[in-house]
């Protein structure tokens, strides 16, 4: 049974940093492209970052470029999202998701992610 478990969320002030982790089990982690998504109240789920199963390329939505960094540790079956210079509009539930190794263009397609975590809340106060 595939499980993705996010951790590291919390309540911070604008300008602070958080590091999210997503621990995977029940799958061959190194064969999966991993994505980070977020959903704010009343808004659609949006993709934030993705790291291809081979480690590159890495993709970011424009609004987080230069502030967020995703990385993976295949030995620990874990993907990370380092979030710096957090802003109130980063407030959302953050999810990680997994997509079995596919072509690079599909790494930004939400519908191609087949396994999802339960999410972790990130709240940024002004």
C-alpha positions in Angstrom: 0.0 0.0 0.0 1.4 3.3 -1.1 1.6 6.0 1.6 2.8 9.6 1.4 3.0 11.4 4.6 3.8 15.2 4.7 5.2 16.9 7.8 6.7 20.3 8.7 3.8 22.6 8.3 2.9 25.2 10.8 2.1 28.8 11.7 4.9 31.3 10.9 5.3 35.0 10.2 5.9 36.6 6.9 9.6 36.3 5.9 10.1 33.1 7.9 11.1 29.7 6.5 9.6 26.2 6.7 10.8 22.9 5.4 8.2 20.4 4.4 9.0 16.7 4.1 7.1 13.9 2.4 8.0 10.4 3.4 7.0 7.7 0.9 6.4 4.0 1.5 5.0 1.2 -0.5 6.5 2.2 -3.8 9.9 2.3 -5.6 10.6 5.8 -4.7 13.4 6.4 -7.1 11.1 5.6 -10.0 8.6 8.3 -9.2 8.4 11.9 -10.1 7.4 13.9 -7.0 5.3 16.9 -7.0 4.3 19.5 -4.4 0.8 21.1 -4.6 -1.1 23.5 -2.5 -4.7 24.5 -2.0 -5.9 27.6 -0.4 -9.5 28.1 0.9 -11.8 28.7 -2.0 -9.1 28.1 -4.6 -8.2 25.3 -6.9 -5.3 23.1 -6.2 -2.1 24.4 -7.9 1.2 22.8 -8.5 4.1 24.5 -6.7 7.1 22.4 -7.6 8.1 19.0 -9.1 11.2 17.0 -9.3 11.6 14.4 -12.0 12.2 10.8 -11.0 15.8 11.1 -12.2 16.5 14.2 -10.1 16.3 16.6 -13.0 14.7 18.6 -14.3 13.0 20.5 -11.4 10.1 22.8 -12.0 8.6 25.7 -10.0 5.6 27.8 -10.4 6.6 31.4 -11.1 5.3 32.7 -7.8 7.7 30.6 -5.7 10.8 30.8 -7.9 13.8 32.0 -5.9 12.0 31.3 -2.6 11.2 27.6 -2.7 13.5 24.7 -3.3 12.6 21.0 -3.7 15.0 18.1 -3.4 14.8 14.4 -2.9 16.7 11.8 -0.9 16.1 8.4 -2.5 17.9 6.6 0.3 15.3 8.0 2.7 12.4 7.8 0.3 11.8 11.5 1.1 11.1 14.6 -0.9 11.6 18.1 0.6 10.2 21.5 0.0 12.3 24.3 1.5 10.2 27.4 1.7 12.0 30.7 2.4 10.7 34.3 2.5 7.2 33.1 3.1 4.3 35.4 2.4 0.7 35.4 3.5 -0.4 34.3 0.1 1.6 31.1 0.6 -1.0 30.1 3.2 -2.5 26.8 2.1 -2.6 23.1 2.7 0.4 21.6 1.0 0.3 18.1 -0.5 2.9 15.9 -2.0 2.1 13.5 -4.8 3.8 10.8 -6.9 3.7 10.0 -10.6 5.3 6.9 -11.9 8.3 7.6 -14.2 7.0 9.2 -17.3 8.0 11.8 -19.8 9.2 15.2 -18.7 6.2 17.1 -20.0 3.8 15.2 -17.8 5.6 16.2 -14.6 3.5 19.4 -14.5 0.2 17.7 -15.2 -1.8 17.3 -12.0 -4.0 14.5 -13.4 -0.9 12.3 -14.0 -0.2 12.1 -10.2 -1.7 8.9 -8.9 -0.7 8.9 -5.2 -1.4 11.7 -2.8 -0.6 12.6 0.8 -3.1 13.9 3.3 -1.5 17.4 3.3 0.0 19.7 5.9 -1.2 23.1 6.8 1.0 26.1 6.2 -0.2 29.4 7.6 1.8 32.6 7.1 0.7 35.6 9.2 1.4 39.2 8.1 
